[in-house]
Amino acid sequence: MPKCITLSLIALLVTFVPAFAFEGDKSIVLIGADNQEVVIGRVTFTKLDNGSKIDVKLDESQFVNKFLSMRPFQCIDGKTQSLCHLVYPYKTHKMVTADDMTDLEYELLFLHKKPGEYGINAWNGIYYDLTKGKDGRIHGVLMETDMNVLAVPPETEYARPIADLTKGQASQHLYPRLEIR
């Protein structure tokens, strides 16, 4: 096939692959092991020269307010697991780039527990590792971590103390995936 036709075909294919613009409102969707989807909120991206500013708003109607371990949480209850949003207590720049979505990941921290448990344990942390997909969406893979690291303020402002992540087993979690679209 001549080189000019090959390049034209590539250009045509690229045209039909949606690009994630990091601009505008996008839905935050939790995806269950059974592919059940729950839209839990929206993130607004405001384009900047060096990335995009983020503003995350959770849809409170999707959560149940609970008081666990002497703190308020917004939770989604399933038959075998409750997923509770953990507000990151320290400063972030609230900014992302295609290569660094840590500030957005910190906006979407969760703890899990069994529905009948009275309290909640910080070592049951859920962290969605976010990457930009070829389909134009942001995909999050569930990682497990101990959120006890957040009990002590970091030594420097805008630090990113969550580091010890282990890939979670999808079958053991209510929502093993997250997408922003």
ZIBEL-V758996 format. One record per pair of residues at least 4 apart in sequence whose ideal C-beta (glycine too) atoms are under 8 Angstrom apart, sorted by the first residue. I is the first residue (numbers start at 1). J is the second residue. Records with the same first field share a line. If there is no record, write none. Layout:
# ZIBEL-V758996
I: J, J
This chain:
# ZIBEL-V758996
1: 5, 6
2: 6
3: 7
4: 8
5: 9
6: 10
7: 11
8: 12
9: 13
10: 14
11: 15
12: 16
13: 17
17: 134, 135, 136
18: 135, 136
19: 136
20: 98, 132, 133, 136, 137, 138
21: 45, 47
22: 45, 47, 51, 52, 96, 97, 98
23: 45, 46, 47, 52
24: 44, 45
25: 42, 43, 44, 45
26: 42, 43, 44, 45, 138, 180, 181
27: 39, 41, 42, 180, 181
28: 39, 40, 41, 42, 43, 56, 58, 108, 178, 179, 180
29: 37, 38, 39, 40, 178, 179, 180, 181
30: 37, 38, 40, 76, 83, 175, 177, 178
31: 35, 36, 37, 175, 176, 177, 178, 179
32: 36, 37, 38, 174, 175, 176
33: 170, 171, 173, 174, 176
38: 62, 76, 175
39: 59, 62
40: 58, 59, 62, 63, 76
41: 56, 57, 58, 59, 62
42: 56, 57, 59
43: 54, 55, 56, 57, 104, 107, 180
44: 54, 55, 57
45: 52, 53, 54, 96
46: 52, 53, 54, 55
47: 52
48: 52, 53, 95
50: 95, 97
51: 95, 96, 97, 100
52: 95, 96, 97
53: 94, 95
54: 94, 95, 96, 103, 104, 107
55: 94
56: 104, 107, 108
58: 62, 63, 74, 85
59: 63
60: 74
62: 76
63: 74, 75, 76, 85
64: 74, 75, 76, 77
65: 72, 73, 74, 75
66: 72, 73, 74, 75, 82, 84
67: 71, 72, 73
68: 73, 75, 84, 113, 118, 119, 120
69: 119, 120, 121
73: 84, 85, 86, 111, 120
74: 84, 85
75: 82, 83, 84, 85
76: 82, 83, 84, 174, 175
77: 82, 115
78: 82, 83, 115, 174
79: 115
80: 114, 115, 174
81: 112, 113, 114, 115, 173, 174
82: 112, 113, 114, 115, 117, 174
83: 110, 111, 112, 126, 174, 175
84: 110, 111, 112, 113, 120
85: 108, 109, 110
86: 109, 110, 111, 125, 147, 150
87: 109
88: 92, 106, 107, 109, 150
89: 150
90: 150, 153, 154, 157, 159
91: 157, 158
92: 102, 103, 106, 107, 158
93: 103, 158
94: 103, 107
95: 103
96: 100, 101, 102, 103, 104
97: 101
98: 132
101: 105, 130, 131, 132, 138
102: 106, 160
103: 107
104: 108, 130, 138, 180
105: 109, 127, 128, 129, 130, 140
106: 160, 162
108: 128, 130, 140, 178
109: 125, 126, 127, 147, 162
110: 125, 126
111: 120, 121, 122, 124, 125, 126, 147
112: 124, 126, 173, 174
113: 117, 119, 120, 121, 124
120: 124
122: 146, 147, 148, 150, 151
123: 146, 147, 148
124: 144, 147
125: 144, 145, 146, 147, 162
126: 142, 143, 144, 145, 168, 173
127: 142, 143, 144, 145, 162, 165
128: 140, 141, 142, 143, 178
129: 140, 141, 143, 165
130: 138, 139, 140, 178, 180
131: 138, 139, 141
132: 137, 138, 139
133: 137, 138, 139
136: 181
137: 179, 180, 181
138: 179, 180, 181
139: 177, 178, 179
140: 177, 178, 179, 180
141: 167, 176, 177
142: 167, 168, 170, 173, 175, 176, 177, 178
143: 165, 166, 167, 168
144: 165, 166, 167, 168
145: 149, 162, 164, 165, 166
146: 164
147: 162
149: 161, 162, 163, 164
150: 161, 162
154: 159, 161
155: 159
168: 172, 173, 176
169: 173
170: 176, 177
171: 176
